[in-house]
């Protein structure tokens, strides 16, 4: 554990009772503890909420220029700590260091994006014969963000930065498994000039989240996680009419037509299944391949997948790191065993613990990518979200057939199409139930594009032009310039 992480966790310990739940952080690369912390008590959370509410009232009066300046300073601080923050993220999640470094660089872009976004006016002015009317965007107040364990640094930026830049305060609860980079980001924003209490990280598990969701001081909840948990959060927030953003799971289709550039299609399928050990909500795990290119596609995919280097996530040569924790590791193994028992499905490759790992990571949560062929739509592995490296390959004949099959799911987060016929690409994407879609690529999520899904994959959007809608509310004002026109007798 680094000295900085130790000090950040200790700073969160100071006001927490030793009788509150203890959480241990596990390095997934070797399955050994690297830190621990106590969850906050209800009194701790109430105090933090009071501070957040009070600080928001002052923060909302700050100018767009002041907020923009703070974010630019934070971007400068982050740019000087890329390696350090990347290592914190890798230590918590097990994702390869070159992946987490990419996330940090995107974080710098995120800070710069919102530093410019807040300088744009979203107010509207209307003239009236005897007065003026205007509509303005105002902050929502004290907000709550609940992050997922797979992309903790991305989550704290997408939720926290977007909230505070529009004049809100935020109580941010990272996953109990991966809090380190959220703690670092809180310190970064304070150093950049953000007033005390405007952005606070609160540690803990479900009890902490419940306290925040039910608090009357919270006006908005932004949640990223599983469908089952998201539905409960949504119901609880609705009880007090809180606004919500729900970014939930998916079982997304990746469609490869017979005219696709096959090498690019293989690249897309690998990025849609193997990246971050498959722990990505938007992953295209249902890979539909037109039947006349099926054999060639599978052959090229297998050849490239066998070349992947599974190893120490701190090594820049590593392609695939471990699963984030043992619960997820066991869950993915269970699904692989289910797939092996499904009628007709063939485990073509992988799905096992790799051999010949270095001694210092032999106990980590490592798995080989699993490729299943001969899959059908009704199979469990082709219907349920697994959140691991389990690819189901399905054959199709016609465009209309694959559209209907791709949409035959309760999810609607993402979709991808590979074809050299751009008209077909656009036509198919327009027909798919998905909030995020790609043509001839997969899993790119630049900060200026709104992100979110439909159906059980969620509600609302994060990022881009949608952020102002999600983190502010309209206020309509009419200013009379003349006498009041009253029909009643004087």
Secondary structure, DSSP 4 states (H G I P E B T S, - for coil): --HHHHHHHHHHHTTS-TTSPEEEEEETTTTEEEEEEEPPPHHHHHHHHHHHHHHHHHHTTS-HHHHHHHHHHHHHHHHTSHHHHHHHHHHHH---HHHHHHHHHHHHHHHHHHHHHTTS---EEEEETTEEEEEEEEE--EEEEE--SSSHHHHIIIIIIHHHHTT-EEEEE--TT--HHHHHHHHHHHHHTPPTTSEEE---SHHHHHHHHH-TTEEEEEEES-HHHHHHHHHHHHTTT-EEEEE-----EEEE-TTS-HHHHHHHHHHTTTGGGG--TT---EEEEEGGGHHHHHHHHHHHHTT--B--TTSTT-SB---SSHHHHHHHHHHHHHHHHSSS-EEEE--SPPSS--GGGTTS-----EEEES--TTSHHHHS---SSEEEEEEE--HHHHHHHHH-SS--SEEEEE-S-HHHHHHHHHHS--SEEEES------TTS-B--SGGGEES-BSTTHHHHHHEEEEEEEEE-S-----S--
